[in-house]
């Protein structure tokens, strides 16, 4: 059974992310996060889920970008910002669900 609840902190983080990236992601990211969490738990990758670089590579290697497009956008954009030592978004929503 898919757990359909987020903590208040994750919900707030998702809402802020949607506002910040309203031209790139949509409200479906909420559902994607739930399904991504379940997918993550089934696949059990052998790396730390807080490592954004590895999640980005893993998503590309597993060819799941089209399945989780909003999450991929979130990770891609975060990955770009991290390269330039800027981190403008709260990734609590992703790092704390997996």
C-alpha positions in Angstrom: 0.0 0.0 0.0 1.3 3.4 -0.9 1.6 5.8 2.0 -0.1 9.0 0.7 0.9 11.3 3.6 3.7 13.7 3.9 4.9 15.4 7.0 4.0 19.1 7.3 7.6 20.0 6.6 7.7 18.0 3.4 4.4 19.4 2.3 5.6 23.0 2.9 8.8 22.3 1.0 7.0 20.9 -2.0 4.6 23.9 -2.1 7.6 26.3 -2.0 9.4 24.3 -4.7 6.3 24.4 -6.9 6.0 28.2 -6.5 9.7 28.7 -7.2 9.7 26.5 -10.3 6.1 27.0 -11.5 7.2 27.2 -15.1 9.2 23.9 -15.0 7.2 21.6 -12.7 3.6 21.1 -11.9 1.4 20.0 -9.0 1.9 16.4 -10.1 5.3 16.4 -8.3 3.4 15.5 -5.2 2.2 12.2 -6.6 5.6 11.6 -8.3 7.3 11.9 -4.9 5.0 9.3 -3.4 5.6 6.9 -6.3 9.3 7.7 -6.4 9.6 6.8 -2.7 8.0 3.4 -3.3 10.1 2.8 -6.4 13.2 3.8 -4.4 12.3 1.3 -1.6 11.8 -1.5 -4.1 15.1 -0.8 -6.0 17.1 -0.2 -2.8 20.0 1.6 -4.5 23.3 1.0 -2.7 24.1 4.7 -2.1 23.1 7.4 0.3 19.7 8.9 -0.8 20.9 12.4 0.2 23.6 12.4 -2.5 21.9 14.4 -5.2 24.6 13.8 -7.7 24.2 10.0 -7.4 20.4 10.2 -7.6 20.7 12.2 -10.8 23.1 9.6 -12.3 21.0 6.8 -11.1 17.8 8.2 -12.6 19.6 8.6 -15.9 21.1 5.1 -15.8 17.8 3.5 -14.9 16.1 5.5 -17.7 13.3 6.6 -15.4 13.4 10.3 -16.4 10.1 10.1 -18.3 8.4 8.3 -15.4 9.4 11.0 -12.9 9.8 14.1 -15.0 9.2 16.7 -12.2 11.6 15.0 -9.8 14.2 14.8 -12.6 13.8 18.5 -13.2 14.1 19.2 -9.4 17.3 17.1 -9.2 18.7 18.5 -12.5 18.2 22.1 -11.4 19.6 21.4 -8.0 22.6 19.6 -9.5 23.3 22.6 -11.7 23.1 25.0 -8.7 25.4 22.7 -6.6 28.0 22.8 -9.3 28.1 26.6 -9.0 28.0 26.4 -5.1 24.5 27.9 -5.0 21.7 26.0 -3.4 18.5 28.1 -3.7 15.9 25.4 -3.0 15.1 23.3 0.0 15.5 19.6 -1.0 13.9 18.4 2.2 11.1 17.1 0.0 13.3 14.7 -1.8 16.1 13.8 0.6 13.7 13.1 3.4 11.2 10.9 1.6 13.8 8.4 0.5 
